[in-house]
Structures are given as C-alpha cells and as structure tokens.
Amino acid sequence: MSVKELKEGIEEGKVVFGIKQALKVGKKAKNIFIAKDTRDSTVEKLEKAELAFDVLKSKEDLTKELNLDFACEVFCLYQGVSHKGAK
C-alpha cells in the first residue's frame, strides 16, 4: 500500500481521517494507514479493535505529500459510496 493509493482515495472521497472515524468504519475498511510517529495509545486502540493497518511515513511527510492543511495520524480507506459531494 502506498501514499499514492491513499491520495487517490482522498480525491474520490473514500477516506476518513482520525482514530474515531477508523473505529466507526471498523472491519468494513478496505485499508487503514497510520503515520510512523503515531501515538502508542492510538496504535493500542486499533490493535484492541483487531484492525489491521499499514505504517506509512511521518505525519509531517504525509501532510505535505497529501497536500493536507492539517496533520493526521490515522487514515481509513473504505469501499462503498463516496461521500464527496453528498447533500
């Protein structure tokens, strides 16, 4: 899994951000990605929920590469209907 796949998911509106959203999507997630400098408590929450995840780059690097205006530790890519442009 790569940053490229995550970037495409963001463009398609199929990514939610943060640990709370990832836990909500849960096992319906296609992939969960975390930054390599994610807090231990966040990793523990994912492990407790038995959710598999891939480790990517640092939060700072991900923020730059994904062109985000905020830092995020957890990204959840899911299948299903896009929420982009939903009313």
HELIX and SHEET records of a PDB file:
HELIX    1   1 VAL A    3  GLU A   11  1                                   9    
HELIX    2   2 ILE A   19  VAL A   25  1                                   7    
HELIX    3   3 GLY A   26  LYS A   28  5                                   3    
HELIX    4   4 ASP A   40  LYS A   48  1                                   9    
HELIX    5   5 LYS A   59  GLU A   65  1                                   7    
SHEET    1   A 4 VAL A  15  PHE A  17  0                                        
SHEET    2   A 4 VAL A  74  TYR A  78 -1                                        
SHEET    3   A 4 ALA A  29  ILE A  34 -1                                        
SHEET    4   A 4 ASP A  54  VAL A  55  1                                        
END                                                                             
